[in-house]
Amino acid sequence: MPSLPPAEAKAAARTRWRKLRRDQPAHLRAVASRQICDRVLEHPAFHRAVHIAAYLALNDEVDLDPLLAHAPDLDKQIWLPRVAGGRMAFAAFDPARRRDLERSTVGTCQPGPEATVRPADRLDLVLLPLLAFTRCGDRLGMGGGYYDRTFSFMLPARPGAGPVLVGVAFAEQEAEQLHRDSWDVPLHHVVTQQEWIDCT
């Protein structure tokens, strides 16, 4: 049987991995999310960072709320993705003003257009959602390509270029192999409820 073209293979993989994540019991996802947040909070990469890009969980993604709640007390500035006009930027997030967030065209909650924006190359640490990952740093996202376009300046990888990219995932989302296109930006690390994985 002939193999699928890369684009079709990625689409099929997204369907499979989305179902796997969705089928995990909600209470187990909640426990694992808390463990993942604890691992991030304890890691030196987090301690060194000041400007941290994160996200607000959508559906069955890893929930970073426990981490976001601690960020102001740790003198961390959180930046959330803001999608507009097919592009993504990172806008300042104030946990105390969560009610002021608006819904993006892709369904995520994001700061409004009046929020301060920080260039991607001036972030210290980026916590990225994903559907699947490999230990080599390959990441299967939702298919919009926002993160890859935003961090394309990091290709080809150069020592010290750009922020530290950390994929956030449940351990069950690990894949042995994923197709990597030339425009896919690899992860430096992946954090799960079980471990912190160095990909580089």
N, C-alpha and C positions, 0 to 999 in steps of 0.2 A: 504494500500500500504506500503511495507516494506521500511524502511529508507535506504539511501545510506551508504556504508562504509565511515568512516571518510575521507579517501584520496579522494574518488570520490565526497563527499559532499563539500570538500574544493575547488576542481577543479570547480565544478558547481558554487560555491559562487564567485570564482574569475571571472568567465565569467560574472556573473550578475553584480558585483560591478564595473568591468572594463567598462562595457557598460554604467552604470549609470554615472560614472565620465566622460567618453568620450562624453556623450550626453549633458553635461552642455555647454551652449554657451561660446565660447572662451572669449568674452569680460567680461563675468561675472566671469570666472576663473581668469582673469587678475586682476580684482578689488579685488576679494577675496584673491588672492595671496599677493597683496600689504597690505591688512588688516592683514593677518596672519604674515607677516614680521614685521609689526609695533608692533603687540602683543609680538612677540619674543623679539624685540629690547627693549621693555619697561619692560620686566619681570626680577625680581631679579635673577632668575637662569641664565639668559644670562649675566647679569652684573657681577655675581660672577665668571663666566667661563672665562678661557683664551684659552684653547685648545678645539675647537669646531669642531665636525664632522658634515658635511652637505652633500649636494648632488646637482648635476646639474639636473634640471627637464628634464624628458624624456616624450615626447608626452604631455599628459594632466595632469601630476602631478602638485602639488603646486610649483610655480616658486619662488625659494628663491633668485633670482638675486638681488632684492632690498636690502636684508639683507647682502649678500656677498659683495656688493659694499661698504657698510659702515664699514665692519669688520676691515680693516687695520687702519682706522682712530680711531677706538675704542680699538686699541691694542689687537685685537683678532687674533689668528692664526687659520685659517680654514684648515681642513683636509678632503679630499675627498676619497670616497671608491675607491680602486684600486683592480680589480679582475684579478687574474692570476692563472692558474693551478687549478681552482676550489675553490680557497680560496680568502678571501677578507682581505685587509689591508687598513690602512688609510695613505694617502700620502699628503704631504704639497701642498697647493694650493696658487698660487700667482695670484690674479685677473688681474694683469697687463700682465701676460704671458699666457692668456687663449688660444692663438693660438697654444701654444705648447702642448696642451692636445691631447691625442690619443683616439681612439675608442676601448672600451673593447669588449670582446666576447659576452657580454649581451647587447651591444648597447649603453652603457653609455659613457660619456666623462670622462676621468681620467688622472691624471698626469702620466708621463712616468716612466720607471723603474729607472731612475736616481734620482727621487724625494726622499726626506727624508721621512722615514716612522715612525709613532708613534704607540706604542702598544695600543691596545684597552683599556686596564685597566689604561692607563695614560691619557685618554681623560677626560675632565670635563663635557661636554654636547654633546649629540648626537641627531641630528635632522633626524628622519627616515621617508622615504616615505612609503605609505601604500595604500591599496585598500579599507579597511574598518577597523573600530575600535569599541570597546565598552568602556563604562565608567569604566569598571573594569580593563582596560589596555590590553585587548586582541587586537591583531593586525593581520590582514590578509594581507600578503605580496604577492609578485608576484610568489612565489613558489620555488625560488632558494635556500632558506634557508641560505643565506649568513649571514644575521644579527644574526639569532639564533645561528649558529655555532660560529660566532665571539665572541658573548657575552654569550656563554654557561657557562663561569666561574661565571656568576652571578646567576646561579641556583645551589642550592636553594638560594633564595634572602637572602642576609645578610645586616644588617644595615651598610650603608657607603661603600658597596662593589661596585666598578666600577663607571662609569659615570652616569649622569642623562639621562635617555632615554625619548625622547619627540617625539611622533608621530605627523606628520604634515599632516593635512587633511582638506578638505572642510567639512563643517558641514553636508552636504548631504551624507557623507560617514559613518555616525554613524549607527551602527547596534545594535539591542537589545541584540543579543547573537551571539557569534562565537565559533566554536569548538576550544578548546585549547589542543594541544598535550603536552606530558611531556617535550618535548624539546623546546617548544615555550617560549621565554623570554618575560615576560610582560613589558608593558610600565609604566613609572612613571607618565607621563602626556601626554595629547594630546592638541594641539593647533589648533583651527579653526578660521575662520574669525569672529566668534561670541563670542568665549570664550576660556579661558585656563582651562582645566579640570585636576583636581588632581585625579589620579587613585589609589593611595596607601593610 
